[in-house]
Amino acid sequence: MAGPVKPRTDRPDDFSEAPLFFVLSKTLGTALLPINLLVELGILSVVLMATRFAALGRRLAVTTLVLMALAAFSPLGNLLIYPLESRFPAWDPSRGAPDGIIVLGGSVDTDLSAAHRTPVVAHAADRLFAPAELARRYPNARIVFTGGTANLVSTEAKEADYSAPILENLGIAKERLILERNSRNTWENAIFTRKLVSPKPGERWLLVTSAFHMPRSMGIFRKAGFDVEAYPVDWRMGGRDDLFSFTNMGADGLGRTEVAVREWIGLVAYRLMGRTGELLPGPGKD
């Protein structure tokens, strides 16, 4: 597969995310994720057991094991992720052809791609498959991929550069691709893309991202003044029937819990920052 390409881009640095919020999201936010938090609590329990607080350490170790079992082997992850994935229905094509399609990054690992000099899709591959199908169905729609690097320490490896060859190999002509390669999170996805494409009143734009990420994404795009329509992909559950399912537990259950908690933390943080109009944006306007 071909290496990264760098077609049409933009660099609207004046709209970048507040540095403190970005740093906190990559440090404190990461530390609060279930797997990391459980490891931190486990280490703390071991340290306490070597001190005069040994009894507290033992209780903390037991609590940590119980929490890990709940996260991995109970339907907790399903219960947390279902309200996110079911918030927006599948897009209705009967409304007519869209004018543009926006694809949020999050599929390609930029560090691995740079190390191996080829695109490496780590997860959420549906975010790349869906726009290829939409591009074939709607040949006049503009295709925008938005994604730079989400790393705390920025590098020259940009997700848009490595995603473009994948989209081209899936059948999207290079001249149709518009790349936004400087955003580091969903807020910057929204404001940088809006400035890049300058949507006109009455235009219809689809937003392609994972179903669990759609509520926060839609709320952010609305707050940024970019009216888009939800096109959810990359579901982690089959539906309501899976709410109390005990199948695919263990690593899968822990993974779903991790994804859901990360998203709920993001929803709370962005609401507190005023980057969304409500805690859980839905199909109606904020």
C-alpha positions as CSV (number, residue, x, y, z in Angstrom):
1,M,0.0,0.0,0.0
2,A,1.2,3.5,-0.8
3,G,2.6,5.7,1.9
4,P,1.1,8.9,3.2
5,V,-0.1,11.7,0.8
6,K,-0.6,15.3,1.5
7,P,-3.2,16.9,-0.7
8,R,-5.4,19.9,0.1
9,T,-5.1,20.9,3.8
10,D,-5.7,23.8,6.2
11,R,-4.0,25.1,9.3
12,P,-6.4,27.2,11.3
13,D,-4.2,27.5,14.4
14,D,-6.3,30.4,15.8
15,F,-9.1,27.9,16.7
16,S,-6.9,25.3,18.4
17,E,-8.0,23.6,21.6
18,A,-7.1,25.3,24.9
19,P,-3.7,23.8,25.8
20,L,-4.6,23.1,29.5
21,F,-7.8,21.3,28.5
22,F,-5.9,19.2,25.9
23,V,-3.1,18.3,28.4
24,L,-5.7,17.4,31.1
25,S,-7.6,15.2,28.7
26,K,-4.4,13.3,27.8
27,T,-3.2,12.9,31.4
28,L,-6.0,13.0,34.0
29,G,-8.6,11.7,31.6
30,T,-6.3,8.8,30.6
31,A,-5.5,8.0,34.3
32,L,-9.3,7.7,35.1
33,L,-9.9,5.1,32.4
34,P,-10.9,1.7,33.9
35,I,-7.9,-0.4,33.0
36,N,-5.4,2.4,34.0
37,L,-7.4,3.2,37.2
38,L,-7.5,-0.5,38.2
39,V,-3.8,-0.9,37.7
40,E,-3.2,2.3,39.7
41,L,-5.4,1.0,42.6
42,G,-3.6,-2.4,42.5
43,I,-0.2,-0.8,42.8
44,L,-1.4,1.4,45.6
45,S,-2.8,-1.6,47.5
46,V,0.5,-3.4,47.2
47,V,2.4,-0.3,48.5
48,L,-0.1,0.1,51.4
49,M,0.3,-3.5,52.4
50,A,4.0,-2.8,53.0
51,T,3.2,-0.1,55.5
52,R,1.2,0.3,58.7
53,F,-1.9,0.6,56.5
54,A,-1.7,-3.1,55.5
55,A,-5.3,-3.7,56.4
56,L,-6.4,-0.9,54.1
57,G,-4.2,-2.2,51.4
58,R,-5.8,-5.6,51.6
59,R,-9.3,-4.2,51.4
60,L,-8.3,-2.0,48.5
61,A,-6.8,-5.1,46.7
62,V,-10.1,-7.0,47.1
63,T,-12.1,-4.0,45.9
64,T,-9.8,-3.7,42.9
65,L,-10.3,-7.3,42.0
66,V,-14.1,-7.0,42.3
67,L,-14.2,-3.9,40.1
68,M,-12.0,-5.7,37.5
69,A,-14.3,-8.7,37.5
70,L,-17.4,-6.4,37.1
71,A,-15.8,-4.5,34.2
72,A,-14.6,-7.7,32.5
73,F,-17.3,-10.4,33.2
74,S,-20.5,-8.5,33.8
75,P,-22.8,-6.6,31.4
76,L,-21.5,-3.3,32.8
77,G,-19.8,-2.3,29.5
78,N,-23.0,-3.1,27.6
79,L,-25.1,-1.0,30.0
80,L,-22.7,1.9,29.6
81,I,-22.3,1.8,25.8
82,Y,-25.9,1.1,24.8
83,P,-27.3,4.6,25.5
84,L,-24.5,6.0,23.4
85,E,-24.9,3.6,20.4
86,S,-28.7,3.8,20.3
87,R,-28.9,7.6,20.6
88,F,-28.8,8.2,16.8
89,P,-30.6,6.0,14.3
90,A,-29.1,4.8,11.1
91,W,-29.1,7.5,8.4
92,D,-32.2,7.6,6.1
93,P,-31.1,7.7,2.5
94,S,-34.7,8.6,1.3
95,R,-34.0,12.2,2.2
96,G,-31.8,12.6,-0.8
97,A,-28.1,12.9,-1.7
98,P,-25.8,14.7,0.7
99,D,-23.5,17.5,-0.5
100,G,-20.6,16.3,1.6
101,I,-19.4,13.5,3.8
102,I,-17.1,14.1,6.8
103,V,-15.1,11.2,8.2
104,L,-13.7,11.5,11.7
105,G,-10.3,10.0,12.3
106,G,-9.6,7.4,15.0
107,S,-9.0,4.2,12.9
108,V,-5.3,4.6,11.9
109,D,-2.4,4.3,14.5
110,T,-0.1,7.1,13.4
111,D,2.9,5.9,15.4
112,L,2.7,2.4,14.0
113,S,2.1,3.7,10.5
114,A,5.1,6.0,10.7
115,A,7.3,3.2,12.1
116,H,6.3,0.7,9.4
117,R,5.9,3.4,6.7
118,T,2.5,2.1,5.7
119,P,-1.0,2.7,7.0
120,V,-1.9,0.6,10.1
121,V,-5.6,0.4,10.9
122,A,-5.8,-0.3,14.7
123,H,-9.6,-0.3,15.1
124,A,-12.9,1.2,13.9
125,A,-12.2,0.2,10.3
126,D,-15.9,0.9,9.5
127,R,-15.1,4.6,9.6
128,L,-13.0,4.0,6.4
129,F,-15.3,1.5,4.7
130,A,-18.5,3.5,5.1
131,P,-17.3,6.7,3.2
132,A,-16.0,4.5,0.3
133,E,-19.5,3.1,-0.1
134,L,-21.1,6.5,0.2
135,A,-18.7,8.0,-2.3
136,R,-19.8,5.4,-4.9
137,R,-23.4,6.0,-4.1
138,Y,-23.1,9.8,-4.2
139,P,-20.5,10.7,-6.9
140,N,-21.1,14.5,-6.5
141,A,-20.6,14.6,-2.7
142,R,-17.4,16.1,-1.4
143,I,-15.3,13.7,0.9
144,V,-13.5,15.2,3.9
145,F,-11.3,13.2,6.2
146,T,-10.4,15.0,9.4
147,G,-7.7,13.8,11.8
148,G,-4.1,14.8,12.7
149,T,-2.5,13.3,15.7
150,A,-4.1,12.8,19.1
151,N,-0.7,12.4,20.9
152,L,0.2,14.7,23.7
153,V,3.5,15.3,22.1
154,S,2.8,16.2,18.5
155,T,4.6,14.4,15.7
156,E,4.8,14.8,11.9
157,A,2.8,11.6,11.5
158,K,-0.8,12.7,10.7
159,E,-3.7,10.3,10.5
160,A,-5.2,12.0,7.4
161,D,-2.0,11.4,5.4
162,Y,-2.1,7.7,6.2
163,S,-5.9,7.3,5.8
164,A,-5.9,8.9,2.3
165,P,-4.2,6.0,0.6
166,I,-6.7,3.5,2.2
167,L,-9.6,5.6,0.9
168,E,-8.1,5.8,-2.5
169,N,-7.5,2.0,-2.6
170,L,-11.2,1.6,-1.6
171,G,-12.2,3.5,-4.8
172,I,-12.3,7.2,-3.8
173,A,-10.6,9.3,-6.4
174,K,-7.7,11.4,-5.0
175,E,-9.1,14.6,-6.4
176,R,-12.3,14.1,-4.4
177,L,-10.5,13.9,-1.0
178,I,-10.1,16.9,1.2
179,L,-7.8,16.4,4.1
180,E,-7.9,18.2,7.4
181,R,-4.7,17.0,9.0
182,N,-4.1,19.3,12.1
183,S,-7.0,18.4,14.5
184,R,-6.1,16.6,17.7
185,N,-9.6,15.9,19.0
186,T,-13.3,16.1,18.1
187,W,-13.6,19.8,18.9
188,E,-10.8,20.7,16.5
189,N,-12.3,18.2,13.9
190,A,-15.4,20.3,13.9
191,I,-14.0,23.8,13.8
192,F,-11.2,23.1,11.4
193,T,-13.4,21.2,9.0
194,R,-16.0,24.0,9.1
195,K,-13.4,26.5,8.2
196,L,-11.9,24.3,5.5
197,V,-15.1,23.5,3.6
198,S,-17.2,26.7,4.4
199,P,-20.6,24.9,4.3
200,K,-23.3,26.9,2.6
201,P,-26.8,27.3,4.0
202,G,-29.0,24.5,2.9
203,E,-26.2,22.1,2.2
204,R,-26.5,18.6,3.7
205,W,-23.4,17.1,5.3
206,L,-23.0,13.6,6.7
207,L,-20.9,12.9,9.7
208,V,-19.3,9.4,9.8
209,T,-18.0,8.1,13.1
210,S,-18.4,5.3,15.6
211,A,-22.0,4.9,16.9
212,F,-20.8,5.3,20.6
213,H,-18.9,8.5,19.6
214,M,-21.8,10.0,17.7
215,P,-23.7,11.8,20.5
216,R,-20.6,13.8,21.6
217,S,-19.6,14.4,17.9
218,M,-23.0,15.7,16.9
219,G,-23.1,18.0,20.0
220,I,-19.7,19.4,19.2
221,F,-20.4,20.0,15.5
222,R,-23.6,21.8,16.4
223,K,-21.9,23.9,19.0
224,A,-19.2,24.8,16.4
225,G,-21.9,26.0,14.0
226,F,-21.7,23.1,11.6
227,D,-25.1,21.4,11.0
228,V,-24.4,17.8,10.1
229,E,-26.5,14.6,9.9
230,A,-25.4,11.5,11.8
231,Y,-24.1,8.4,9.9
232,P,-23.2,6.0,12.7
233,V,-20.9,3.0,12.1
234,D,-18.7,0.7,14.1
235,W,-21.3,-0.7,16.5
236,R,-20.1,-2.7,19.5
237,M,-23.5,-4.2,20.4
238,G,-26.3,-5.8,18.4
239,G,-29.0,-3.9,20.3
240,R,-31.2,-4.0,23.4
241,D,-31.1,-7.8,23.5
242,D,-27.4,-7.7,24.3
243,L,-27.8,-5.5,27.4
244,F,-27.6,-8.3,29.9
245,S,-25.6,-10.7,27.7
246,F,-22.8,-12.6,29.4
247,T,-21.2,-13.7,26.1
248,N,-18.0,-12.2,24.8
249,M,-16.9,-11.2,28.2
250,G,-13.4,-11.1,29.6
251,A,-11.1,-9.0,27.4
252,D,-14.1,-8.0,25.2
253,G,-16.2,-6.9,28.2
254,L,-13.3,-4.9,29.7
255,G,-12.7,-3.3,26.3
256,R,-16.4,-2.2,26.0
257,T,-16.3,-0.8,29.5
258,E,-13.1,1.1,28.6
259,V,-14.6,2.6,25.5
260,A,-17.8,3.5,27.2
261,V,-16.2,5.1,30.2
262,R,-13.8,7.1,28.0
263,E,-16.8,8.4,26.0
264,W,-18.9,9.3,29.1
265,I,-15.8,11.2,30.6
266,G,-15.6,13.0,27.3
267,L,-19.3,13.9,27.3
268,V,-19.1,15.3,30.9
269,A,-15.8,17.2,30.2
270,Y,-17.1,18.8,26.9
271,R,-20.4,19.8,28.6
272,L,-18.6,21.5,31.4
273,M,-16.4,23.3,28.9
274,G,-19.5,24.5,27.0
275,R,-18.4,22.5,23.9
276,T,-21.8,20.8,23.7
277,G,-25.3,22.1,24.4
278,E,-26.4,19.1,26.6
279,L,-24.8,16.1,28.4
280,L,-26.1,13.5,25.9
281,P,-27.0,15.2,22.6
282,G,-29.7,13.5,20.6
283,P,-31.3,13.6,17.2
284,G,-33.1,17.0,18.0
285,K,-31.2,20.3,18.0
286,D,-29.2,21.2,21.1
